[in-house]
Amino acid sequence: MVDQNIFDTHMIKEKIASVLKDLKFREQHVLVQFWSPVPVRKRWLQTTWDQPFGLGLADEELYSYRKKSELRPIVADLEHREKLGSPGRVYIHKLPEWSLDVHTSYNIHGYINLPVFESSSDSCVGVLEIITSSSYVDFAFEVEEVSRALKTQNLKSPKVFEDPSVSFRQIADERRQRERDEIYKALITVCDTHNLPLAQTWAPSGYSSYVAKSENLEQSCSSFNRSCIGKVCMSTVDLPFYVRDVNLWEFHEACRERHLDKSKGVVGRSLSSCGTCFCEDVTELDEDDYPLVHIARKSELTSCLAIYLKSLESDAEHVIEFFLPEYIANKTGLRRLLETVKQQIKSSSRMQLDIISPPQVIGGVPFKWDFASPPSPVNLLTEKGEAPPPESENIENELSNSAAAGTSQSVVPYSESKIEDFSIDPGKTSRKRKRSDRMVSYDEIKKHFGKTIDEAASILKGEFIACR
């Protein structure tokens, strides 16, 4: 059944009119119109009659399409599924539908229909349709622009790279959160123990939209990008990460804004094989295999280790990705690192880690070692925050300068140096560093628990960057 919650249709109409005045698009050959649900006898219909619409410019063909839409109400209930049009399907399923390959007599090349919700509930109040005469490779810009404008009127719609089950239904999945908290703690311990600059978590991106292609509907992810159609994608959004070196913040943000194919790259191969994969130099991979290769080169990242995890309670799959300093990217360093990961995950009863063979090596010579023979002992951080012995004698200057860590709830500050004029703006690449002579211990940080990051940073004379 269609949502039949009572809402003020006149108020919604006024809000949508304000939204359309605030919208900006990449080009002017665009039509935007609102489909509102109305009861007619024993069925629900959607109509654009007497509803807000807008044209980027006076386009005769788009205006003709608009006039036709006014005279063509669309069925919007499951009892008449065979007569559902795109706005009707979007209204019922509460998921976007889009196409980049439309060719009609009205010179239309693409469309996207977005469900519109009340901000405090999952009640769908209508569908906002965008019709374009231009050829695009994605609708990410339009989706974000609509979301921004709706927010000003206390309404909402799906966003790019967002999980609709969390954002629109407000499902409190405590079990999933506990699993991610355990992964988060493991990332911190492993990175601090082995001085790793960056660790992040990937997971399969759920289907959150429909794509109309060759008169068929395919499920797709929330990237709204042609490259993801028909693929199983992986995302880092809303998953645990730990950035010890703030110089890698730009790379982490780039990962958040890009999906990876399940079968490609180090992370994709780890997921598809349900195992562990290692690449000594990801910058040697081609762009088709690893779309983030250019930003990896810019960030001077090379060695990468990806480890597959599976939840014992929910069957959820994750891949944790570690970027390694050069002195760890060898047989001895990897064995110690894997042993630390095993120790951390083994202490959890919720996650399954199956490291019984050497990692699959991508673009290099396979490793050969006997897992029955343990590596040298791994010294974990003590409660006093004492740093572990270095992996070699030549790594004193390899420690990260500061850290950013996060899940949806937690932040762990960490600072070893003062960083001046740092910006996470992708357009700014200039950074000036000033090495501090003073290390900040765990006991010093503990004194300031409960204070804001800025307050603690001011007192400790360090700077922290944190992401929630």
C-alpha angles and dihedrals in degrees: 000000000000121000107273097177112144114252133158104263092189092054091047090051091054092047093051090050089055090047093054091053089055099048123110125191138190094249138009102241092092138116122203121189138165124232111207124195116239130178114238114182106302099345140063121239134185120222140176091204110127090356128125119273137164140201124207089218139344098293111168096202095048090047090052089052089051093053090050090051091055090059095044115073115190127222112246108185134086094236089073098038094148091064097049116128124199095275089048093052091048092050093050099041094036089222129115122256123200144163134195095188108065120138117179139151087265093065092248117159103174147002141188127197116201126192113233119215137189107256095238099046146024092254108133111221097183146307128279112211125200118194120188135189092201129086113245134178092213144005097220094116093050093047093052092045093052091047091051094049094046091052090062088061096046092256131114145200136183117296132212114276091006129135105231093200089067101034101044106026096037092219110186100215101181093172092057091046092053090052092051092047089056091050090048093053091048092052091053095048094046094047094045092046096050100027094243116173099214141013128174140169128238129192136175110278111236123233107267105159142033126236122206108217127165091346090305130105120232128185116241141175129258098270093090086212128137091226092065098051112121094004137109104237134196126219139186096204115131091359129122119276139165123204111188094169111054089202085077095056092098090054092050091051090050089054090053090054096050135062122217126215113251093232100045140072125015095296094045093051090049091055096044092048095039087227147089123292132188132193119186093204121015090184088073091063118097121247094250090057095040114020091188094060095108095053089043089057091047090050091047093236118154122152119057134181121194122192126192120227130184129194116239091206106041104017088235113160125220136172119206114208123203125188111210137209115240094255092061097045093093138084096271096043093048093050091053092046093049091048091055091049090050091051092051097045094041090061088061120079093198104061130062120213118181110190103159100134137037116279120274104255117222114208097353148069114300118249121244120199140132112249089198088070107072121225124237113299117278116225112215125204115274124229087259090064095246112168118241122245112279119261088238139000094258102059104080091112095044095081116117120255100228140335145240119193134170157159123171090289116017138076127181115192119212128170136173102161143021117255120200130198093007118164130181089204104123089219092062118072102162114108130172120202130199116189115226119219091213128078118212110228128209091248091056092050092046091061089065100048109135094033124106119265091248093052093048092045092051092053096043091042091230132108127238129194115198135179127200 
